[in-house]
Amino acid sequence: MLVGFSVSNYKSFKQTQKISFVASKIIRHKNHVAVKKNKRILKSGLIFGANAGGKSNLVKAIRFSREIILNGLDKVNLSKSHFRIEDDMYRQPGIFEYRIMIEDMEYSYGLAISYFSKIILGEWLVRIDNSGKEVYLFNREIDENNISHAETEAEYSNTKERNKMDFYLEGFSENVSDTYKKKTILSDIALRDNEKKGIFAEIGKVYEWFENILILFPNSKYSGLNEVASDDYKKILFSMLMNYFDTGIEAVEGESQKMDFDKILDSIPDFEKMKTEISNAAGERPVMFKLNQQIFELRKDENGNIVYHKLLLNHGNGNDMFEYIDESDGTKRLFDLIPIFYANRKMNMILIDEIDRSLHTNLTRKFFELFYRIVENSDCQLIATTHDSNLLDLDLLRQDEIWFVERQDDHSSKVFSLNKFKERFDKKIDKEYLLGRYGAIPIFDESLELEDIYEE
């Protein structure tokens, strides 16, 4: 689980900004808290703020740093990713740090990058035991002479394990290559070593934690609609939830259809070659094929035709079924969000930017209520940004689950918790928020003579 995250010099974040998921002493909504050894960690966090305040940048900071951690610095766009309001910030490092709990052990993992030199300046993985003692499993930095150093202070179970770590870290030390300057030690070790115990197993689990993060933006699309059409369990689940959320859909169904290659692949270069490869491969086992953000599962029927399952939606007339494209934007958004209810079994953390997009406020609230019921015995966390002030309700959320992001006078973003205001549990915080008590709302220039400008 995510204990906390901090970021500095990334987009609208200039100085270090932190968000914490350590539960306070509040006793309400106990099912929103997971107890991990000596820590109580929140299962959710909602982030509120005005447009252009920086909410989305917090989600983007996690996506950006995760991509570097897993795939290297050359897989992200460094251009204009620093705090651009001040020119000298281009030469300052961007810093990202995570505090996470894996099983019953806490870790701090972080990295510092150079936008100017386009290299990783520093990286560290620290194990923190129950007494608070910190041990660097590895630490990497560049000294004042521009020489790279990579070290460890961990205790090893045997000489072989220690020698192996020295070998891995040597590649990131004094004679580090241009390739290694852009990749993380974490990914290098995790992808090269498959030990099931000891320090390398620990490093592998930290890497897997970052792999098992799901991030959804407003334009993110669920790619498994055709899979839903062919999976009886998922059809039942989607049918139940579409009914629960009052979309008018009585049943989600699927129909086997012949693949019209000429129509579907016509706009793709070398489509004849692709058509031949798919036709030859689709035998007893299905072939997975991705097109326009959708995954098609293709197989041959008894007549040798290449077929796939198409999603059909029953609105009450089984003789005239609807297609996905016929649905409203809100219903389509639900198709993107519902997979969360089974993805939580394998995902550590789910981040959603603008979770309320195209959804009625009552539906968004029901979505959260259902999430809390489903993850009651799970450690999955849901972190979301939203403009929906009706979610600011202490009957739904704990004070320490509510965060605000506010644009400052220097155009940087500041992150802070509702918990600092120490509100009573029966406070109507939605009204107080809209009145500006907590900040993070739009401030309009009432001195502007709009009528005069309009007339002119």
Secondary structure by P-SEA (a helix, b strand, c coil): cccccccccccccccbbbbbccccccccccccccccccbbbbcbbbbbbcccccaaaaaaaaaaaaaaaccccccccccccccccccccccbbbbbbbbbbcccbbbbbbbbbbcccccccccbbbbbcccccccccbbbbcccccbbbbbbccccccaaaaaaaaaaacccccccccccccccaaaaaaaaccccccaaaaaaaaaaaaaabbbbccccccccaaaaaacaaaaaaaaaaaaaacccccccbbbbbccccccccccccaaaaaaaaaaaacccbbbbbbccccccbbbbcccbbbbbbbbbbbccccccccccccccaaaaaaaaccccccccccccbbbbccccccccaaaaaaaaaaaaaaaccccbbbbbcccccccccccccccccbbbbbbccccbbbbbbccccccccccaaaaaaaacccccccccccccaaaaaaac
